[in-house]
Amino acid sequence: MSPRPLPGRRSVLRGSLAASAALTLPTALGAAPAFARSGRPGAGWGVQAGDVTADSGLVWVRSDRPARMIVETSATESFRNPRRWQGPLLGSGTDFTGTTRVRGLPAGEQIHYRVLLADPDDPRRTGEPVAGTFRTTSASRRDGVRFVWSGDQAGQGWGINPDIGGYRIYDAMGRLDPDFFLCSGDNIYADGPIPSTQALPDGSTYRNLTTVEKSKVAETLNEFRGAFRYNLLDDNLRRFNAQVPSIIQWDDHEVRNNWYPGEVITDSAYTVKDVDVLAARARRAFAEYFPVSTLKPGARQGRVQRVLRQGPLLDVFVLDMRTYRNANSADDQTTDPQGILGREQLEWLKRELSRSRAVWKVIAADMPIGLVVPDATEGKANFEAVAQGDPGAPLGRELQIAELLRFVKHRRITGTVWLTADVHHTSAQHYQPSKAAFTDFEPFWEFVSGPLNAGAFPASALDGTFGPERVFVKAPTASNVSPAEGYQFFGEVDIDGDSAEMTVRLREQDGTVLFTKVLQPGRVGQ
């Protein structure tokens, strides 16, 4: 990779970001933190940037009271000659969260920003500024691109455990200095209460930070909001958010395990039985707590699926495999026009892939293609993802994926790579027509990484329809292994600015490399 300047990021982390982090330490679990300037608005939940482009970025903050959001940007951490952006008025309608788009930025540069919260009645009264930084997308191919991805956080009752350093996987990801973080879904487990303690196999105790909202399954809007707030109690995550911009998608646990539109819940833990009602509340909270360019806090419209252009080397196609899917079933129907993406999203994806001129086209899927993921919640032989274990010709949701793979082949779309999480282990699958029942596609790779902080599970079974060969896997042999016992993973993608080669590395939570694969540019198949 051609050397790229990293102006000030490390010193920012040592200086202004460290100072900002010190301001965000909670004084009481679940309560808004205290601030140095008593009586002034405070940003104790940190800052985030997301969906960064060559000339803009979306900045997020949450206030502890009504406030006007103000963002300042600068080329230096000293904030000499800053540009100022007046953001929205933050109030209870968005749980005191808000985003501001900062525009007209130089491409391929380190941008320093800080958020100030002003008293709506007296703009001179502002809280302590909270600083962050991000790199805008480079217009030069020679700069290269590096990012990390993972998913699945605070699942199965394994929450923030100070005894093991909290979500320390974020420190390992941050040390790689990525251009962005792709979260593949399950940012929260709205259906998973977090108890104060859980017993571990060796007789010791796993201790969680707890909050009122995380003491039960999320049903009300405030409970969904509380699930997102919970993760921001972690120091590591807040530091990471201030250092690395994000590209966020969602999956099932933002609402409920294995949910699909139109589902009626039979679980006695829920008083709200209509999953569409829960999904609407979850989607609103999701839009409030992440900087997502296609979702506006408080708005009913918007979408999760989108394309993020990351310069001449990379486009990221973020899928939504929840909102438009059909019901979980045996998944063995011979026609399936709705599938897991819905017809409109599938046509959008085909159209955007064909338009892309980027060397690499990462398809960010919130579920794997050839890994069998059963839906045990219904007590039937239903399936949750694409595959259903039948190695023959495509059936059910596989029909839609077959259509997409055929399209990529016949349109000769180069550089497609699939990234996902969901299954709580890490693996690399190579899909090959020579080993498949369906053969009208070019070979491709799918890489899986996660969880971030959740129970780890054994490797999923493979479905032979698209000919997957599991080239690498690391997974426990037991189910629901705690974060204290390891098996927490993330992936890294590094695209070289000179050769345009893509290097994919699967890593453990301390950053140790488990598997490496180098892919060549300009190929339809790989």
For each residue, the residues with C-beta under 8 A, 3 or more apart:
1: 4 144 146 494 495 496 497 498
2: 142 143 144 496 497 498
3:
4: 1 108 138 143 144 497
5: 110
6: 9 10 110 177
7: 75 76 109 110
8: 11 12 76 77 110 112 133
9: 6 12 13 110 133 177 243
10: 6 13 14
11: 8 14 15 77
12: 8 9 15 16 17 77 112 131 133 243
13: 9 10 17 18 174 239 243
14: 10 11 17 18
15: 11 12 18 19 77
16: 12 19 20 77 114 131
17: 12 13 14 20 21 131 132 133 239 242 243
18: 13 14 15 21 22
19: 15 16 22 23 131
20: 16 17 23 24 46 47 128 129 130 131 132 242
21: 17 18 24 25 46 235 238 239 242
22: 18 19 25
23: 19 20 33 35 36 42 43 44 128 130
24: 20 21 33 43 44 45 46 130 235 238
25: 21 22 33 235
26: 29 30 31 33 44 233
27: 31 33 34
28: 31
29: 26 209 210 211 233
30: 26 210 211 212 213 226 229 233
31: 26 27 28
32: 42 44 64
33: 23 24 25 26 27 42 44 45 64
34: 27 42 44
35: 23 38 40 42 44 64 127 128
36: 23 128
37: 40 42 126 127 128
38: 35
39: 125
40: 35 37 117 119 125 126 127
41: 63 64 65 66 67 117 118 119 126 127
42: 23 32 33 34 35 37 63 64 65 117 127 128
43: 23 24 46 47 61 62 63 64 115 117 127 128 130
44: 23 24 26 32 33 34 35 62 64
45: 24 33 61 62 229 232 238
46: 20 21 24 43 61 130 232 238 239 241 242
47: 20 43 59 60 61 113 115 130 131 132 241 242
48: 59 60 61 132 241 242 245 246 290 291
49: 52 57 58 59 60 113 132 134 245 246 291
50: 57 58 60 245 246 247 248 290 291 292 293
51: 57 58 245 247 291 292 293 306 308
52: 49 56 57 58 134 135 136 137 180 245
53: 56 57 136 137 308 309
54: 107 108 136 137 138 139 309 311
55: 103 104 105 106 107 136
56: 52 53 101 102 103 104 105 136
57: 49 50 51 52 53 101 102 105 111 113 134 136 245
58: 49 50 51 52 99 100 101 102 291 292 293
59: 47 48 49 71 87 99 100 101 102 113 115 132 291
60: 47 48 49 50 97 98 99 289 290 291
61: 43 45 46 47 48 69 90 97 98 115 117 130
62: 43 44 45 90 95 96 97 98 229 232 289
63: 41 42 43 66 67 69 90 96 97 98 117 127
64: 32 33 35 41 42 43 44 96
65: 41 42 96
66: 41 63 89 90 91 92 96 120
67: 41 63 89 90 96 117 118 119 120 127
68: 86 87 88 89 90 117 118 119 120 123
69: 61 63 86 87 88 89 90 98 100 115 117
70: 84 85 86 87 115 116 117 118 126
71: 59 84 85 87 100 102 113 114 115 116
72: 79 82 83 84 85 113 114 116 129
73: 82 83 85 102 105 111 112 113
74: 77 78 79 80 81 82 83 111 112 113
75: 7 106 109 110 111 112
76: 7 8 79 80 112
77: 8 11 12 15 16 74 112 131 133
78: 74
79: 72 74 76 82 112 114
80: 74 76
81: 74
82: 72 73 74 79
83: 72 73 74 102
84: 70 71 72
85: 70 71 72 73 100 101 102
86: 68 69 70 100
87: 59 68 69 70 71 98 99 100
88: 68 69 98 99 100
89: 66 67 68 69 98 120
90: 61 62 63 66 67 68 69 94 96 97 98 117
91: 66 94 96
92: 66 95 96
93: 298
94: 90 91 97 98 288 297 298
95: 62 92 222 225 285 288 289
96: 62 63 64 65 66 67 90 91 92
97: 60 61 62 63 90 94 288 289 297
98: 60 61 62 63 69 87 88 89 90 94 297
99: 58 59 60 87 88 291 297
100: 58 59 69 71 85 86 87 88
101: 56 57 58 59 85 293
102: 56 57 58 59 71 73 83 85 105 111 113
103: 55 56
104: 55 56
105: 55 56 57 73 102 109 111 136
106: 55 75 109 136
107: 54 55 136 137 138 139
108: 4 54 135 136 137 138 139 140 143 311
109: 7 75 105 106 135 136
110: 5 6 7 8 9 75 133 134 135
111: 57 73 74 75 102 105 133 134 135 136
112: 8 12 73 74 75 76 77 79 131 132 133
113: 47 49 57 59 71 72 73 74 102 131 132 133 134
114: 16 71 72 79 129 130 131 132
115: 43 47 59 61 69 70 71 129 130 132
116: 70 71 72 126 127 129
117: 40 41 42 43 61 63 67 68 69 70 90 126 127
118: 41 67 68 70 122 123 124 125 126
119: 40 41 67 68 122 123 124 125 126
120: 66 67 68 89 123
121:
122: 118 119 125
123: 68 118 119 120 126
124: 118 119
125: 39 40 118 119 122
126: 37 40 41 70 116 117 118 119 123 129
127: 35 37 40 41 42 43 63 67 116 117
128: 20 23 35 36 37 42 43
129: 20 72 114 115 116 126
130: 20 23 24 43 46 47 61 114 115 242
131: 12 16 17 19 20 47 77 112 113 114 242
132: 17 20 47 48 49 59 112 113 114 115 241 242 243
133: 8 9 12 17 77 110 111 112 113 242 243
134: 49 52 57 110 111 113 180 244 245
135: 52 108 109 110 111 138 179 245
136: 52 53 54 55 56 57 105 106 107 108 109 111
137: 52 53 54 107 108 179 309 310 311
138: 4 54 107 108 135 141 143 145 311
139: 54 107 108 311 312
140: 108 143 311 312 497
141: 138 311 312 313 359 497 500
142: 2 497 498
143: 2 4 108 138 140 311 497
144: 1 2 4 313 494 495 496 497
145: 138 179 310 311 313 314 493 494 495
146: 1 176 177 178 179 492 493 494 495
147: 178 179 180 181 182 310 492 493
148: 173 176 178 181 182 244 490 491 492 493
149: 181 182 183 184 364 419 421 449 490 491 493
150: 169 173 183 184 421 449 450 451 452 489 490 491
151: 183 184 185 186 187 251 366 420 421 422 449 450 451 452
152: 155 185 186 253 421 422 424 450 451 452 453 454
153: 167 186 187 188 189 231 451 452 453 454
154: 158 159 160 188 189 192 194 230 231 453 454
155: 152 158 186 189 192 253 424 451 453 454 455
156: 189 192 454 455 480
157: 192 193 194 195 198 208
158: 154 155 161 194 198 206 208 453 454 455 482 483
159: 154 194 208 209 210 214 230 453
160: 154 166 167 208 209 230 231 233 234 453
161: 158 164 165 166 206 207 208 209 483 484
162: 165 166 207 209
163: 206 207 484
164: 161 168 483 484
165: 161 162 168 236
166: 160 161 162 234 235 236 237
167: 153 160 170 231 234 236 237 452 453
168: 164 165 171 172 236 509
169: 150 172 173 236 452 453 488 490 509
170: 167 173 174 234 236 237 239 240 452
171: 168 174 175 236 239 240
172: 168 169 175 176 490 507 509 510 511
173: 148 150 169 170 176 178 181 240 244 490 511
174: 13 170 171 177 178 239 240 243 244
175: 171 172 511
176: 146 148 172 173 492 511
177: 6 9 146 174
178: 146 147 148 173 174 181 244 492
179: 135 137 145 146 147 245 310
180: 52 134 147 244 245 246 247 310
181: 147 148 149 173 178 240 244 245 246 247
182: 147 148 149 246 247 249 316 362 364 419
183: 149 150 151 187 246 247 248 249
184: 149 150 151 249 251 364 365 366 419 420 421 422 449 450
185: 151 152 249 250 251 252 253 254 366 421 422
186: 151 152 153 155 189 250 251 252 253 254 366 421 422 450 451 454
187: 151 153 183 228 231 248 250 254 286 290
188: 153 154 227 228 230 231 253 254
189: 153 154 155 156 186 192 227 253 454
190: 217 218 223 224 227 253 254 255 256 278 282
191: 217 218 253 255 256 257
192: 154 155 156 157 189 217 253
193: 157 214 215 216 217
194: 154 157 158 159 208 209 210 211 214 215 230
195: 157 198 208 210
196: 207 208 210
197: 205 206 207 208
198: 157 158 195 205 206 208 482
199: 203 205 206
200: 203 204 205 206 482 484 485
201: 485
202:
203: 199 200
204: 200 484
205: 197 198 199 200
206: 158 161 163 197 198 199 200 482 484
207: 161 162 163 196 197
208: 157 158 159 160 161 194 195 196 197 198
209: 29 159 160 161 162 194 230 233
210: 29 30 159 194 195 196 214 215
211: 29 30 194 214 215 226 229 230 233
212: 30 215 226
213: 30 218 222 223 225 226 227 229 230
214: 159 193 194 210 211 226 227 230
215: 193 194 210 211 212
216: 193 219 223 269
217: 190 191 192 193 223 256 269 270
218: 190 191 213 223 224 226 227 278 281 282
219: 216 223 270 271 272 278 281
220: 223 224 281
221: 224 225 281 284 285
222: 95 213 225 226
223: 190 213 216 217 218 219 220 226 227
224: 190 218 220 221 227 228 281 282 284 285
225: 95 213 221 222 228 229 285 288 289
226: 30 211 212 213 214 218 222 223 229 230
227: 188 189 190 213 214 218 223 224 230 231 285
228: 187 188 224 225 231 232 285 286 288 289
229: 30 45 62 211 213 225 226 232 233 289
230: 154 159 160 188 194 209 211 213 214 226 227 233
231: 153 154 160 167 187 188 227 228 234 237
232: 45 46 62 228 229 237 238
233: 26 29 30 160 209 211 229 230
234: 160 166 167 170 231 237 238
235: 21 24 25 166 238 239
236: 165 166 167 168 169 170 171 239 240
237: 166 167 170 231 232 234 240 241
238: 21 24 45 46 232 234 235 241 242
239: 13 17 21 46 170 171 174 235 236 242 243
240: 170 171 173 174 181 236 237 243 244
241: 46 47 48 132 237 238 244 246
242: 17 20 21 46 47 48 130 131 132 133 238 239
243: 9 12 13 17 132 133 174 239 240
244: 134 148 173 174 178 180 181 240 241
245: 48 49 50 51 52 57 134 135 179 180 181
246: 48 49 50 180 181 182 183 241 290 291
247: 50 51 180 181 182 183 308 316 318 364
248: 50 183 187 290 291 292
249: 182 183 184 185 304 318 319 320 364 366
250: 185 186 187 254 283 286 304 320 322 366
251: 151 184 185 186 254 321 322 366 367 421 422
252: 185 186 255 256 257 258 259 322 384
253: 152 155 185 186 188 189 190 191 192 256 257
254: 185 186 187 188 190 250 251 282 283 286
255: 190 191 252 259 275 278 279 282 322
256: 190 191 217 252 253 259 265 270 275 278
257: 191 252 253 377
258: 252 328 375 377 384
259: 252 255 256 263 275 278 279 322
260: 263 275 322 325 326 327 328
261: 275 276 279 323 324 325
262: 275 276 327
263: 259 260 275 276 327
264: 273 274 275
265: 256 270 272 273 274 275 278
266: 273
267: 270 377
268:
269: 216 217
270: 217 219 256 265 267 273 278
271: 219
272: 219 265 277 278
273: 264 265 266 270
274: 264 265 277 278
275: 255 256 259 260 261 262 263 264 265 278 279
276: 261 262 263 279 280
277: 272 274 280 281
278: 190 218 219 255 256 259 265 270 272 274 275 281 282
279: 255 259 261 275 276 282 283 322 323
280: 276 277 283 284
281: 218 219 220 221 224 277 278 284 285
282: 190 218 224 254 255 278 279 285 286
283: 250 254 279 280 286 287 295
284: 221 224 280 281 287 288 297 298
285: 95 221 224 225 227 228 281 282 288 289
286: 187 228 250 254 282 283 289 290 292 295
287: 283 284 290 292 295 296 297 298 299 302
288: 94 95 97 225 228 284 285 297 298
289: 60 62 95 97 225 228 229 285 286
290: 48 50 60 187 246 248 286 287 295
291: 48 49 50 51 58 59 60 99 246 248
292: 50 51 58 248 286 287 295 302 304 306
293: 50 51 58 101 306
294: 302 303 304 305 306
295: 283 286 287 290 292 299 302 303 304
296: 287 299 301 302
297: 94 97 98 99 284 287 288
298: 93 94 284 287 288
299: 287 295 296 302
300:
301: 296
302: 287 292 294 295 296 299
303: 294 295 306 320 323
304: 249 250 292 294 295 318 320 322 323
305: 294 318 319 320 345 348 349
306: 51 292 293 294 303 318
307: 315 316 317 318 352 356
308: 51 53 247 315 316 318
309: 53 54 137 315 358
310: 137 145 147 179 180 313 314 315 316 358
311: 54 108 137 138 139 140 141 143 145 314 358
312: 139 140 141 357 358 359
313: 141 144 145 310 358 359 360 495 497 500
314: 145 310 311 358 359 360 361 362 495
315: 307 308 309 310 352 356 358 360 361 362
316: 182 247 307 308 310 362 364
317: 307 349 352 353 361 362 363 364
318: 247 249 304 305 306 307 308 364
319: 249 305 341 345 349 363 364 365 366
320: 249 250 303 304 305 323 324 341 345 366
321: 251 325 340 341 365 366 367
322: 250 251 252 255 259 260 279 304 325 366
323: 261 279 303 304 320 342
324: 261 320 338 340 341 342 344 345
325: 260 261 321 322 338 339 340 341 342 397
326: 260 329 336 338 339 340 397
327: 260 262 263
328: 258 260 331 375 378 382 383 384
329: 326 332 333 382 383 396
330: 380 381 382 383 388 396
331: 328 382 383 388 395 396 397 398
332: 329 388 390 395 396
333: 329 336 395 396
334: 395
335: 399
336: 326 333 339 395 396 397 399 400
337: 343
338: 324 325 326 342 343
339: 325 326 336 342 343 346 396 397 399 400 401
340: 321 324 325 326 367 385 386 397 400 401
341: 319 320 321 324 325 345 346 349 400
342: 323 324 325 338 339 345 346
343: 337 338 339 346 347
344: 324 347 348
345: 305 319 320 324 341 342 348 349
346: 339 341 342 343 349 350 400 403 404
347: 343 344 350 351
348: 305 344 345 351 352
349: 305 317 319 341 345 346 352 353 363 404
350: 346 347 353 354 404 407
351: 347 348 354 355
352: 307 315 317 348 349 355 356
353: 317 349 350 356 361 407 408 411 413 416
354: 350 351 411 413
355: 351 352
356: 307 315 352 353 361 413
357: 312
358: 309 310 311 312 313 314 315 361 415
359: 141 312 313 314 414 415 495 500 521 522
360: 313 314 315 415 417 495 500 502 521
361: 314 315 317 353 356 358 413 414 415 416 417
362: 182 314 315 316 317 417 418 419 493
363: 317 319 349 416 417 418 419
364: 149 182 184 247 249 316 317 318 319 419 420
365: 184 319 321 368 369 418 419 420
366: 151 184 185 186 249 250 251 319 320 321 322 420 421 422
367: 251 321 340 373 384 385 386 420 422
368: 365 371 373 385 386 387 420 422 423 429 446 448 460
369: 365 385 386 387 401 418 429 431 446 466 468
370: 386 387 429 431 446 462 463 464 465 466 468
371: 368 385 387 423 427 429 448 460 461 462 463 468
372: 383 385 387 388 389 460 461 462 463
373: 367 368 383 384 385 387 422 423 460
374: 381 382 383 384
375: 258 328 378 380 382 383 384
376: 379
377: 257 258 267
378: 328 375 382
379: 376
380: 330 375
381: 330 374
382: 328 329 330 331 374 375 378
383: 328 329 330 331 372 373 374 375 387 388 389 396
384: 252 258 328 367 373 374 375
385: 340 367 368 369 371 372 373 397 422
386: 340 367 368 369 370 397 398 401
387: 368 369 370 371 372 373 383 398 462 463 465
388: 330 331 332 372 383 395 396 398 463
389: 372 383 461 463
390: 332 395 463 465
391: 437 463 464 465
392: 395 437 465
393: 437 438 465
394: 398 399 401 402 437 438 465
395: 331 332 333 334 336 388 390 392 398 399 465
396: 329 330 331 332 333 336 339 383 388 399
397: 325 326 331 336 339 340 385 386 400 401
398: 331 386 387 388 394 395 401 402 438 463 465 466
399: 335 336 339 394 395 396 402 403
400: 336 339 340 341 346 397 403 404
401: 339 340 369 386 394 397 398 404 405 466
402: 394 398 399 405 406 438 440 441 465 466
403: 346 399 400 406 407
404: 346 349 350 400 401 407 408
405: 401 402 408 409 438 440 441 442 444 466
406: 402 403 409 410 440 441
407: 350 353 403 404 410 411 413
408: 353 404 405 411 413 416 441 442 444 524
409: 405 406 412 440 441 442 524 525
410: 406 407
411: 353 354 407 408
412: 409 524
413: 353 354 356 361 407 408 416 524
414: 359 361 521 522 523 524
415: 358 359 360 361 502 521 522 523
416: 353 361 363 408 413 444
417: 360 361 362 363 444 445 446 447 502 504 519 526
418: 362 363 365 369 444 445 446 447
419: 149 182 184 362 363 364 365 446 447 449 491 493
420: 151 184 364 365 366 367 368 446 447 448
421: 149 150 151 152 184 185 186 251 366 448 449 450 451
422: 151 152 184 185 186 251 366 367 368 373 385 448 450
423: 368 371 373 448 450 457 459 460
424: 152 155 450 451 454 455 456 457 475 487
425: 448 450 456 457 458 459 460 473 474 475 476 487 489
426: 448 449 450 472 473 474 475 489 491 506 514 515
427: 371 447 448 459 470 472 473 474 475 506
428: 445 446 447 448 470 471 472 473 504 506 515 517
429: 368 369 370 371 445 446 447 448 462 468 469 470 471
430: 443 444 445 468 469 471
431: 369 370 436 441 443 444 445 446 466 467 468 469
432: 435 436 443 467 468 469
433: 436 438 439 440 441 442 443 467
434: 439 467
435: 432 464 467 468 469
436: 431 432 433 439 441 464 465 466 467
437: 391 392 393 394 464 465 467
438: 393 394 398 402 405 433 441 465 466
439: 433 434 436
440: 402 405 406 409 433
441: 402 405 406 408 409 431 433 436 438 444 466
442: 405 408 409 433 524 525 526
443: 430 431 432 433 525 526
444: 405 408 416 417 418 430 431 441 525 526
445: 417 418 428 429 430 431 504 517 519 526
446: 368 369 370 417 418 419 420 428 429 431 468
447: 417 418 419 420 427 428 429 491 504 506 517
448: 368 371 420 421 422 423 425 426 427 428 429
449: 149 150 151 184 419 421 426 489 490 491 506 507
450: 150 151 152 184 186 421 422 423 424 425 426 454 489 490
451: 150 151 152 153 155 186 421 424 454 455 456 483 488 489
452: 150 151 152 153 167 169 170 488 490
453: 152 153 154 155 158 159 160 167 169 483 488
454: 152 153 154 155 156 158 186 189 424 450 451 483
455: 155 156 158 424 451 479 480 481 482
456: 424 425 451 475 476 480 481 485 486 487 488
457: 423 424 425 475 476 479 480 481
458: 425 475 476 477 478 479
459: 423 425 427 470 473 475
460: 368 371 372 373 423 425
461: 371 372 389
462: 370 371 372 387 429 468 470
463: 370 371 372 387 388 389 390 391 398 466 468
464: 370 391 435 436 437 467 468
465: 370 387 390 391 392 393 394 395 398 402 436 437 438
466: 369 370 398 401 402 405 431 436 438 441 463
467: 431 432 433 434 435 436 437 464
468: 369 370 371 429 430 431 432 435 446 462 463 464
469: 429 430 431 432 435
470: 427 428 429 459 462 473
471: 428 429 430 515 517
472: 426 427 428 506 514 515
473: 425 426 427 428 459 470
474: 425 426 427 487 489 506 508 514
475: 424 425 426 427 456 457 458 459 487
476: 425 456 457 458 479 481 485 487
477: 458
478: 458 481
479: 455 457 458 476
480: 156 455 456 457
481: 455 456 457 476 478 485 486 487
482: 158 198 200 206 455 485
483: 158 161 164 451 453 454 486 488 509
484: 161 163 164 200 204 206
485: 200 201 456 476 481 482
486: 456 481 483 508 509
487: 424 425 456 474 475 476 481
488: 169 451 452 453 456 483 508 509
489: 150 425 426 449 450 451 474 506 507 508 509 514
490: 148 149 150 169 172 173 449 450 452 507 509
491: 148 149 150 419 426 447 449 504 505 506 507
492: 146 147 148 176 178 504 505 507
493: 145 146 147 148 149 362 419 502 503 504 505
494: 1 144 145 146 502 503 505
495: 1 144 145 146 313 314 359 360 500 501 502 503
496: 1 2 144 499 500 501 502 503
497: 1 2 4 140 141 142 143 144 313 500
498: 1 2 142
499: 496 521
500: 141 313 359 360 495 496 497 521 522
501: 495 496 518 519 520 521
502: 360 415 417 493 494 495 496 518 519 521
503: 493 494 495 496 516 517 518 519
504: 417 428 445 447 491 492 493 516 517 518 519
505: 491 492 493 494 513 514 515 516
506: 426 427 428 447 449 472 474 489 491 513 514 515 516
507: 172 449 489 490 491 492 511 512 513 514
508: 474 486 488 489 511 512 514
509: 168 169 172 483 486 488 489 490
510: 172
511: 172 173 175 176 507 508
512: 507 508
513: 505 506 507 516
514: 426 472 474 489 505 506 507 508
515: 426 428 471 472 505 506
516: 503 504 505 506 513
517: 428 445 447 471 503 504
518: 501 502 503 504
519: 417 445 501 502 503 504 526
520: 501 523 526
521: 359 360 414 415 499 500 501 502
522: 359 414 415 500
523: 414 415 520 526
524: 408 409 412 413 414 442
525: 409 442 443 444
526: 417 442 443 444 445 519 520 523
